[in-house]
Amino acid sequence: MFRLPLPPGLFPSQFVAFPSRQPFCWRKNQRLLVYPLHLFFLDPWFMAVGPQMLSCRPLLPLDVPVAPRPRGLWKGRGRKRQSCDWDNLNQRPAKRHRSEDTSDDEDSYYLVEITPEPSPKMETEDECFDDQVETVEDWEDLKTAFASAAEQYENDNAAETIQLLRGVLKLCHRFLLLYQDPSVLYAQPRPKSPESPAFPSISPRLRKKCKCRETPTAFHSILGTTLFLFGNILAQDPSLVLPDEPSTPVTYYLNALDVFEMGDALPSRTSGRGCEAPEDWRMNVVWGRVLLCVADAAMAHQRTNTRAPPEPKWPSPEASVFAAIKMRRSPGSRPISLDSAIPHELLLVAMDHFARGIFLMPHNNVPSTTVPSPSKTSLPPFSRAAELFTIALEVLAVAERLPSASERMRWASWADTVLGQIPTQAQTALVACVRGRCWLVYGSANAEAIEDAGEAKGWDMEDAEIFDSEDAQDAREGLERAIGFFERAISDGGESEDELQAFLAEALLTLANVTKDEGTREELYKRAQSLGCVALDAMEC
């Protein structure tokens, strides 16, 4: 290695003897420039021209105090930092000055004390969080109030139940005013949209398994069921209504249908995003029961040839829960009118909801996880047999009043199919009685069709064509099954034996009227007369 002569004006005594790892530094226009020491001695151009071009000022000897220098090349860089929110709070800390007691091998430390003040944005987030907690607490209160009302309804306490239902409606009214989709309160938050892959898959995307504690339609299930129960209580005791409340039960039923349609059309159910939440089987069952009530009301209006009352004029949505329901109603929905409603079509829609509810209904007696489960008060214990029995009984009650014989046959047979799904150990005398009524309606409808055909042909009891027809055979089979169910219910000790004997006598009399053999017919007449429910004059018609 060789050494070049120093440039003019620079002397060896004016340079600081740095270790090999230390840089050689000088200042140019208040800007710190750093170069390694070996470049200073080995680069002839730098030695000859550098000090004149840069107006270099030689460093002072060691005995003269010098300004603190940055430790290392990286810290000495002059680069711009990106501004952040902490720049106004965090001032650049001062580094410890070098002294005789500080060696190059020792580390330097920074003492930083940060006391940030809460920003307005943070306060807003805290306030939003507090509001969210209060809203979730209101949702829990709503579930508890509804569970208490449902329990009182099961205990046939109408006066107490209707007071609790009014409280539930007030809470639901508040949620309707605040949220277009109340499921945002209790549903899982929507995850962030993942980055789109470079090579998208052509296979259908599988939706992740739902882990929600409640279904998206939990709120609408509570509100619709509350309106349904309210209408049932008013149908039994109209004196419980208040002056500012609708007095007709059908008003509550129609609004319950609107609520169920709103829940079925929620964006969380129709968008296809998020988890694949299961349907609420309870909402489907109550939906079908509401349709049965509307069908029964439509038959009553059509039977009396009276026009249905117009829809009431509700006040502002802030003053009435019914106005809030109308405000949230789907734009494409068409409210049902009792004047144009066809009971058979309403039963078809109800059957669809019943089928969905029965399919999703649990098969054990454990409460379903898809139903809102309040922490304080639980819903009445679930029983699949009781749910099926209620559905069949209400369908049969409507089927008995249908004007068409073919429609009565269809829905009575469907009700017996539902009762047939009840487990064998739950087939009590009460279930046998209802199944006998189903087949009595079925056989009586067929017998009515036979009588109409006989009257059209000049009714002749000896006419073999009428008694040998397919309708006559179906009628006899249905009536024989009805007689078997009634006899089994009587043998099992039914609660109302007189009512069972009346049903059995009616089935025997109807079967005798469609029997061709005269001896068998007389025997059936005598059995019906022995029950003491039918006079002999009534049999000889």
C-alpha positions as CSV (number, residue, x, y, z in Angstrom):
1,M,0.0,0.0,0.0
2,F,1.4,3.4,-0.9
3,R,0.6,6.9,0.5
4,L,0.2,10.0,-1.6
5,P,1.3,13.5,-0.6
6,L,-1.3,15.5,1.2
7,P,-3.1,18.3,-0.6
8,P,-1.9,21.9,0.0
9,G,-3.2,23.5,3.1
10,L,-3.6,20.2,5.0
11,F,-1.1,18.9,7.5
12,P,-1.0,15.6,9.2
13,S,-1.3,17.2,12.7
14,Q,-4.7,18.5,11.8
15,F,-6.3,15.1,11.2
16,V,-7.8,12.9,13.8
17,A,-6.4,9.4,14.2
18,F,-9.6,7.3,13.9
19,P,-9.7,3.5,14.2
20,S,-10.1,1.6,11.0
21,R,-13.8,1.2,11.5
22,Q,-14.5,4.8,12.2
23,P,-15.5,7.2,9.4
24,F,-13.9,10.5,8.4
25,C,-16.4,13.3,8.7
26,W,-16.7,17.0,7.7
27,R,-19.6,19.4,7.1
28,K,-20.8,21.0,3.9
29,N,-23.5,23.6,4.1
30,Q,-24.7,22.3,7.5
31,R,-25.0,18.8,6.1
32,L,-23.1,16.0,7.5
33,L,-21.0,14.0,5.0
34,V,-19.4,10.7,6.0
35,Y,-16.7,8.8,4.3
36,P,-14.6,5.8,5.5
37,L,-11.0,6.5,6.4
38,H,-9.4,4.1,4.0
39,L,-11.0,6.0,1.1
40,F,-9.4,9.1,2.3
41,F,-5.9,7.7,2.0
42,L,-6.3,5.5,-1.0
43,D,-8.3,7.7,-3.5
44,P,-5.8,10.1,-5.1
45,W,-8.6,12.2,-6.8
46,F,-10.4,12.6,-3.5
47,M,-7.1,13.6,-1.7
48,A,-6.3,16.2,-4.4
49,V,-9.6,17.7,-5.4
50,G,-12.1,16.8,-2.7
51,P,-11.3,19.4,-0.1
52,Q,-11.3,22.3,-2.6
53,M,-14.6,21.3,-4.3
54,L,-16.4,20.7,-1.1
55,S,-14.9,23.6,0.8
56,C,-13.8,21.1,3.5
57,R,-13.1,22.4,6.9
58,P,-10.5,20.3,8.7
59,L,-11.6,18.7,11.9
60,L,-10.2,20.1,15.1
61,P,-7.9,18.2,17.4
62,L,-9.2,15.9,20.0
63,D,-8.7,18.4,22.9
64,V,-11.3,20.8,21.3
65,P,-14.9,19.9,22.1
66,V,-16.8,18.8,19.1
67,A,-20.6,18.5,18.4
68,P,-22.1,15.0,18.8
69,R,-22.0,12.9,15.7
70,P,-24.4,10.1,14.7
71,R,-23.2,6.6,15.5
72,G,-23.1,4.6,12.3
73,L,-23.7,5.1,8.7
74,W,-27.4,4.3,8.8
75,K,-28.2,6.9,11.4
76,G,-26.3,9.5,9.6
77,R,-28.4,9.2,6.5
78,G,-30.5,12.2,5.5
79,R,-33.8,10.6,4.5
80,K,-37.3,11.7,4.8
81,R,-39.6,9.8,7.1
82,Q,-43.3,9.2,6.4
83,S,-45.4,11.3,8.7
84,C,-47.7,9.5,11.1
85,D,-50.1,10.4,13.9
86,W,-47.4,10.1,16.6
87,D,-45.0,12.7,15.1
88,N,-46.7,15.5,17.1
89,L,-46.4,13.5,20.3
90,N,-43.0,11.8,20.0
91,Q,-40.2,14.3,19.8
92,R,-36.8,13.0,18.7
93,P,-35.0,12.1,21.9
94,A,-31.6,13.5,22.5
95,K,-28.7,11.1,22.5
96,R,-26.1,11.0,25.2
97,H,-23.0,13.1,24.5
98,R,-19.7,11.4,24.1
99,S,-17.2,12.1,26.8
100,E,-13.9,10.6,28.1
101,D,-15.9,8.1,30.1
102,T,-17.8,6.9,27.1
103,S,-16.0,4.4,24.9
104,D,-16.8,3.4,21.4
105,D,-17.7,-0.1,22.5
106,E,-20.5,1.0,24.8
107,D,-24.1,1.1,23.7
108,S,-26.2,4.2,23.6
109,Y,-29.7,4.3,25.1
110,Y,-32.7,6.5,24.5
111,L,-35.1,7.6,27.2
112,V,-38.6,8.1,25.7
113,E,-41.6,9.1,27.6
114,I,-44.9,9.1,25.8
115,T,-48.1,10.3,27.3
116,P,-50.6,10.5,24.4
117,E,-53.9,12.2,25.0
118,P,-57.1,10.5,23.8
119,S,-58.0,11.7,20.4
120,P,-61.6,12.5,19.3
121,K,-61.7,9.4,17.1
122,M,-61.0,7.2,20.1
123,E,-63.7,8.8,22.1
124,T,-66.2,8.2,19.3
125,E,-65.3,4.5,19.1
126,D,-65.8,4.1,22.8
127,E,-69.2,5.8,22.6
128,C,-70.2,3.5,19.7
129,F,-69.1,0.5,21.7
130,D,-71.2,1.6,24.7
131,D,-74.2,2.0,22.5
132,Q,-73.7,-1.5,21.0
133,V,-73.5,-3.0,24.5
134,E,-76.8,-1.3,25.5
135,T,-78.5,-2.5,22.3
136,V,-77.4,-6.1,22.9
137,E,-78.7,-5.8,26.4
138,D,-82.1,-4.7,25.0
139,W,-82.1,-7.7,22.7
140,E,-81.6,-10.0,25.7
141,D,-84.4,-8.2,27.5
142,L,-86.6,-8.7,24.4
143,K,-86.0,-12.5,24.4
144,T,-86.7,-12.7,28.1
145,A,-89.9,-10.8,27.8
146,F,-91.1,-13.0,24.9
147,A,-90.3,-16.2,26.8
148,S,-92.3,-15.0,29.8
149,A,-95.3,-14.1,27.5
150,A,-95.1,-17.5,25.8
151,E,-95.0,-19.3,29.2
152,Q,-98.1,-17.4,30.3
153,Y,-99.9,-18.2,27.0
154,E,-99.3,-21.9,27.6
155,N,-100.8,-21.5,31.0
156,D,-104.0,-20.0,29.5
157,N,-103.6,-16.7,31.5
158,A,-105.0,-14.3,28.9
159,A,-105.0,-11.1,31.0
160,E,-101.4,-11.5,32.1
161,T,-100.3,-12.7,28.6
162,I,-101.7,-9.8,26.7
163,Q,-99.9,-7.3,29.1
164,L,-96.6,-9.1,28.5
165,L,-97.2,-9.2,24.7
166,R,-97.7,-5.4,24.7
167,G,-94.3,-5.0,26.3
168,V,-92.8,-7.2,23.7
169,L,-94.4,-5.2,20.9
170,K,-92.9,-1.9,22.3
171,L,-89.4,-3.4,22.3
172,C,-89.9,-4.7,18.8
173,H,-91.2,-1.3,17.7
174,R,-87.9,0.3,18.9
175,F,-85.8,-2.2,16.9
176,L,-87.8,-1.7,13.8
177,L,-87.2,2.1,13.9
178,L,-83.4,1.7,14.5
179,Y,-82.5,-1.2,12.2
180,Q,-83.4,-2.2,8.7
181,D,-81.9,-5.6,9.5
182,P,-81.9,-6.3,13.3
183,S,-79.9,-9.4,12.8
184,V,-76.7,-7.2,12.9
185,L,-77.1,-7.2,16.7
186,Y,-76.8,-10.9,17.3
187,A,-75.2,-12.3,14.1
188,Q,-71.5,-12.8,13.7
189,P,-69.7,-9.8,12.2
190,R,-69.0,-10.1,8.5
191,P,-65.4,-11.2,7.9
192,K,-63.1,-9.0,5.8
193,S,-63.2,-9.9,2.1
194,P,-60.2,-12.1,1.3
195,E,-57.8,-11.3,-1.4
196,S,-58.9,-12.7,-4.8
197,P,-56.6,-15.5,-5.8
198,A,-54.4,-15.2,-8.8
199,F,-56.1,-18.2,-10.4
200,P,-59.8,-18.3,-9.5
201,S,-61.3,-21.7,-9.1
202,I,-64.1,-22.8,-11.4
203,S,-65.6,-25.1,-8.8
204,P,-68.6,-23.7,-6.7
205,R,-67.5,-22.0,-3.6
206,L,-68.6,-23.8,-0.4
207,R,-70.1,-21.6,2.3
208,K,-68.6,-22.0,5.7
209,K,-70.5,-23.8,8.4
210,C,-72.7,-21.5,10.5
211,K,-71.6,-21.1,14.1
212,C,-74.2,-18.4,15.0
213,R,-76.0,-18.9,18.3
214,E,-79.2,-17.5,16.7
215,T,-80.7,-17.5,13.2
216,P,-80.9,-14.2,11.2
217,T,-84.7,-14.3,11.5
218,A,-84.8,-14.6,15.3
219,F,-86.2,-11.0,15.7
220,H,-88.8,-11.5,13.0
221,S,-89.8,-14.8,14.5
222,I,-90.4,-13.2,17.9
223,L,-92.4,-10.2,16.4
224,G,-94.5,-12.4,14.1
225,T,-95.3,-14.9,16.9
226,T,-96.2,-12.1,19.2
227,L,-98.7,-10.7,16.7
228,F,-100.1,-14.2,16.2
229,L,-100.6,-14.8,19.9
230,F,-102.1,-11.4,20.3
231,G,-104.7,-12.1,17.6
232,N,-105.5,-15.4,19.2
233,I,-106.3,-13.8,22.5
234,L,-108.5,-11.2,21.0
235,A,-110.4,-13.9,19.0
236,Q,-111.2,-15.6,22.4
237,D,-111.8,-12.4,24.4
238,P,-112.3,-9.2,22.5
239,S,-112.8,-7.2,25.7
240,L,-109.1,-7.2,26.4
241,V,-108.3,-4.8,23.6
242,L,-107.4,-1.2,24.4
243,P,-109.0,1.8,22.6
244,D,-105.9,2.6,20.6
245,E,-105.3,-1.0,19.4
246,P,-106.9,-2.8,16.4
247,S,-109.9,-4.8,17.6
248,T,-110.0,-7.4,14.8
249,P,-107.7,-10.4,15.1
250,V,-107.2,-10.6,11.4
251,T,-105.3,-7.3,11.5
252,Y,-102.7,-8.9,13.7
253,Y,-102.5,-12.0,11.5
254,L,-102.0,-10.0,8.3
255,N,-99.2,-7.9,9.9
256,A,-97.6,-11.1,11.2
257,L,-97.4,-12.4,7.6
258,D,-95.7,-9.1,6.6
259,V,-93.2,-9.6,9.3
260,F,-92.4,-13.2,8.3
261,E,-91.9,-12.1,4.7
262,M,-89.5,-9.3,5.8
263,G,-87.5,-11.9,7.7
264,D,-87.4,-14.3,4.8
265,A,-86.1,-11.5,2.5
266,L,-83.3,-10.3,4.7
267,P,-80.1,-9.4,2.9
268,S,-78.1,-11.8,5.1
269,R,-80.3,-14.7,3.8
270,T,-80.5,-13.7,0.1
271,S,-77.0,-12.2,-0.6
272,G,-75.2,-15.5,-0.5
273,R,-72.4,-14.1,1.6
274,G,-71.3,-15.1,5.1
275,C,-72.2,-18.4,6.7
276,E,-75.0,-20.7,5.7
277,A,-77.4,-20.1,8.5
278,P,-80.2,-22.7,9.0
279,E,-83.8,-21.8,8.8
280,D,-85.9,-21.2,11.9
281,W,-88.3,-24.1,12.0
282,R,-90.4,-22.4,14.6
283,M,-91.0,-19.4,12.3
284,N,-92.1,-21.7,9.5
285,V,-94.6,-23.5,11.8
286,V,-96.1,-20.2,13.1
287,W,-96.1,-18.9,9.6
288,G,-98.3,-21.8,8.5
289,R,-100.6,-21.4,11.5
290,V,-101.1,-17.7,10.7
291,L,-102.1,-18.6,7.1
292,L,-104.7,-21.1,8.5
293,C,-106.2,-18.3,10.6
294,V,-106.3,-16.0,7.6
295,A,-107.9,-18.8,5.5
296,D,-110.6,-19.3,8.2
297,A,-111.3,-15.5,8.3
298,A,-111.6,-15.5,4.5
299,M,-114.1,-18.3,4.6
300,A,-116.1,-16.5,7.3
301,H,-116.3,-13.3,5.2
302,Q,-117.2,-15.2,2.0
303,R,-119.9,-17.2,3.9
304,T,-121.6,-14.0,5.1
305,N,-121.1,-12.1,1.9
306,T,-119.6,-9.2,3.7
307,R,-116.7,-7.0,2.6
308,A,-113.5,-7.1,4.6
309,P,-112.8,-3.8,6.5
310,P,-110.2,-1.6,4.8
311,E,-106.7,-1.4,6.2
312,P,-106.6,1.0,9.1
313,K,-104.8,4.4,8.6
314,W,-101.9,4.2,11.0
315,P,-100.1,7.2,12.4
316,S,-96.5,7.9,11.9
317,P,-94.0,4.9,12.3
318,E,-92.7,6.4,15.5
319,A,-96.2,6.2,17.1
320,S,-97.4,2.8,16.0
321,V,-95.7,-0.6,15.5
322,F,-98.1,-1.4,12.7
323,A,-96.9,1.7,10.8
324,A,-93.3,0.7,11.4
325,I,-94.1,-2.7,9.9
326,K,-95.7,-1.1,6.9
327,M,-92.6,1.1,6.5
328,R,-90.3,-1.9,6.5
329,R,-92.5,-4.0,4.2
330,S,-90.8,-5.3,1.2
331,P,-91.5,-3.2,-2.0
332,G,-92.6,-6.2,-4.0
333,S,-94.9,-7.7,-1.4
334,R,-98.6,-7.9,-2.0
335,P,-100.8,-7.9,1.2
336,I,-103.5,-10.5,1.4
337,S,-107.1,-9.3,1.0
338,L,-109.9,-11.3,2.6
339,D,-112.2,-10.4,-0.3
340,S,-109.9,-12.0,-2.9
341,A,-108.2,-14.7,-0.8
342,I,-108.9,-18.3,-1.8
343,P,-108.7,-20.6,1.3
344,H,-107.5,-23.6,-0.6
345,E,-104.5,-21.6,-2.0
346,L,-103.7,-20.3,1.4
347,L,-103.7,-23.9,2.7
348,L,-101.2,-24.8,-0.1
349,V,-98.8,-22.1,1.1
350,A,-99.3,-23.1,4.7
351,M,-98.5,-26.7,3.8
352,D,-95.2,-25.6,2.3
353,H,-94.2,-23.8,5.5
354,F,-95.4,-26.7,7.6
355,A,-93.3,-29.1,5.5
356,R,-90.2,-27.0,5.9
357,G,-90.8,-26.6,9.7
358,I,-91.4,-30.4,10.2
359,F,-88.3,-31.2,8.2
360,L,-86.1,-28.9,10.3
361,M,-87.8,-29.8,13.5
362,P,-85.5,-31.7,15.9
363,H,-86.5,-35.3,16.6
364,N,-85.6,-35.3,20.3
365,N,-87.1,-33.4,23.2
366,V,-84.1,-31.0,23.5
367,P,-84.7,-27.3,22.8
368,S,-83.4,-26.3,19.4
369,T,-80.2,-24.2,19.2
370,T,-81.7,-22.1,16.4
371,V,-84.3,-20.6,18.7
372,P,-83.4,-17.6,20.8
373,S,-82.5,-18.9,24.2
374,P,-82.9,-16.3,26.9
375,S,-80.6,-16.6,29.8
376,K,-83.1,-15.9,32.5
377,T,-86.3,-17.5,31.3
378,S,-86.5,-20.5,29.0
379,L,-89.2,-21.2,26.5
380,P,-91.7,-24.0,27.2
381,P,-90.1,-27.5,26.8
382,F,-90.1,-28.7,23.2
383,S,-92.0,-31.8,22.2
384,R,-92.1,-32.9,18.6
385,A,-95.3,-34.9,19.2
386,A,-97.0,-31.8,20.6
387,E,-95.9,-29.7,17.7
388,L,-97.2,-32.2,15.1
389,F,-100.5,-32.6,17.0
390,T,-101.1,-28.9,17.0
391,I,-100.4,-28.6,13.3
392,A,-102.7,-31.4,12.4
393,L,-105.5,-30.3,14.7
394,E,-105.5,-26.7,13.3
395,V,-105.4,-28.0,9.7
396,L,-108.3,-30.3,10.4
397,A,-110.4,-27.5,12.0
398,V,-110.1,-25.5,8.8
399,A,-110.6,-28.5,6.5
400,E,-114.0,-29.3,8.2
401,R,-115.3,-25.9,7.1
402,L,-114.1,-25.9,3.5
403,P,-117.0,-25.6,1.0
404,S,-115.7,-28.2,-1.5
405,A,-115.9,-31.9,-0.7
406,S,-112.7,-32.7,-2.6
407,E,-110.8,-30.0,-0.7
408,R,-112.1,-31.4,2.6
409,M,-110.9,-34.9,1.6
410,R,-107.4,-33.6,0.7
411,W,-106.7,-31.6,3.8
412,A,-108.2,-34.2,6.2
413,S,-106.0,-36.8,4.6
414,W,-102.9,-34.5,5.0
415,A,-103.7,-33.9,8.6
416,D,-103.8,-37.6,9.3
417,T,-100.4,-37.9,7.5
418,V,-99.0,-35.4,10.0
419,L,-100.4,-37.3,12.9
420,G,-98.9,-40.5,11.6
421,Q,-95.4,-39.0,12.1
422,I,-96.0,-39.0,15.9
423,P,-94.0,-41.8,17.5
424,T,-95.9,-44.9,18.5
425,Q,-95.3,-44.3,22.3
426,A,-97.0,-40.9,21.9
427,Q,-100.1,-42.3,20.1
428,T,-102.5,-41.6,22.9
429,A,-106.3,-41.7,23.0
430,L,-106.4,-38.1,22.1
431,V,-104.3,-38.6,19.0
432,A,-106.5,-41.6,18.0
433,C,-109.7,-39.4,18.4
434,V,-108.2,-36.7,16.1
435,R,-107.2,-39.3,13.5
436,G,-110.7,-40.7,13.6
437,R,-112.1,-37.3,13.0
438,C,-109.7,-36.9,10.0
439,W,-111.1,-40.1,8.4
440,L,-114.6,-39.2,9.3
441,V,-114.3,-35.9,7.3
442,Y,-112.7,-37.9,4.5
443,G,-115.4,-40.5,4.4
444,S,-118.2,-38.0,4.8
445,A,-116.9,-35.9,1.9
446,N,-116.9,-39.0,-0.3
447,A,-120.4,-40.0,0.9
448,E,-121.6,-36.5,0.1
449,A,-120.3,-36.8,-3.5
450,I,-122.1,-40.2,-3.8
451,E,-125.4,-38.7,-2.5
452,D,-125.1,-35.8,-5.0
453,A,-124.6,-38.3,-7.9
454,G,-127.5,-40.4,-6.7
455,E,-129.8,-37.4,-6.5
456,A,-128.8,-36.5,-10.0
457,K,-129.8,-40.0,-11.2
458,G,-133.0,-40.2,-9.2
459,W,-131.5,-41.9,-6.1
460,D,-132.2,-45.6,-6.1
461,M,-130.8,-47.7,-3.2
462,E,-130.8,-50.7,-5.5
463,D,-128.6,-49.1,-8.1
464,A,-125.4,-51.1,-8.0
465,E,-123.4,-48.6,-10.1
466,I,-123.5,-46.0,-7.3
467,F,-122.4,-48.3,-4.5
468,D,-119.8,-50.0,-6.6
469,S,-118.2,-46.8,-7.7
470,E,-114.6,-45.8,-6.7
471,D,-115.9,-42.9,-4.6
472,A,-118.1,-45.3,-2.6
473,Q,-115.2,-47.7,-2.0
474,D,-113.0,-44.8,-0.8
475,A,-115.8,-43.6,1.5
476,R,-116.3,-47.0,3.1
477,E,-112.6,-47.5,3.6
478,G,-112.2,-44.1,5.2
479,L,-115.3,-44.5,7.5
480,E,-114.1,-48.0,8.6
481,R,-110.7,-46.5,9.6
482,A,-112.5,-43.7,11.5
483,I,-114.6,-46.3,13.4
484,G,-111.4,-48.2,14.3
485,F,-109.7,-45.1,15.7
486,F,-112.8,-44.1,17.7
487,E,-113.2,-47.5,19.2
488,R,-109.5,-47.5,20.1
489,A,-109.8,-44.1,21.8
490,I,-112.8,-45.3,23.8
491,S,-111.0,-48.5,24.9
492,D,-107.9,-46.4,25.9
493,G,-110.1,-44.2,28.1
494,G,-110.5,-41.0,26.3
495,E,-111.2,-37.9,28.3
496,S,-114.6,-37.0,26.7
497,E,-116.3,-40.4,26.2
498,D,-119.6,-38.8,25.2
499,E,-117.9,-36.8,22.4
500,L,-116.2,-40.0,21.2
501,Q,-119.5,-41.9,21.1
502,A,-121.1,-39.1,19.1
503,F,-118.3,-39.3,16.5
504,L,-118.6,-43.1,16.4
505,A,-122.3,-42.9,15.9
506,E,-121.9,-40.4,13.0
507,A,-119.3,-42.7,11.4
508,L,-121.6,-45.7,11.7
509,L,-124.5,-43.9,10.3
510,T,-122.6,-42.5,7.3
511,L,-121.1,-45.9,6.6
512,A,-124.6,-47.5,6.6
513,N,-125.7,-44.9,4.0
514,V,-123.0,-46.0,1.5
515,T,-123.4,-49.7,2.1
516,K,-125.0,-51.8,-0.6
517,D,-125.9,-54.9,1.4
518,E,-129.2,-54.4,3.2
519,G,-128.4,-56.7,6.1
520,T,-125.1,-55.0,6.8
521,R,-126.8,-51.6,6.6
522,E,-129.4,-52.5,9.2
523,E,-126.7,-53.8,11.5
524,L,-124.8,-50.5,11.3
525,Y,-128.0,-48.6,12.0
526,K,-128.6,-50.7,15.2
527,R,-125.0,-50.1,16.4
528,A,-125.4,-46.4,15.9
529,Q,-128.8,-46.4,17.8
530,S,-127.3,-48.4,20.7
531,L,-124.9,-45.5,21.4
532,G,-127.9,-43.4,22.2
533,C,-126.8,-40.5,20.0
534,V,-128.9,-41.1,16.9
535,A,-132.7,-41.5,16.6
536,L,-134.1,-44.3,14.4
537,D,-136.0,-41.7,12.4
538,A,-132.8,-40.0,11.4
539,M,-131.3,-43.3,10.2
540,E,-134.2,-44.0,7.8
541,C,-133.5,-41.0,5.5
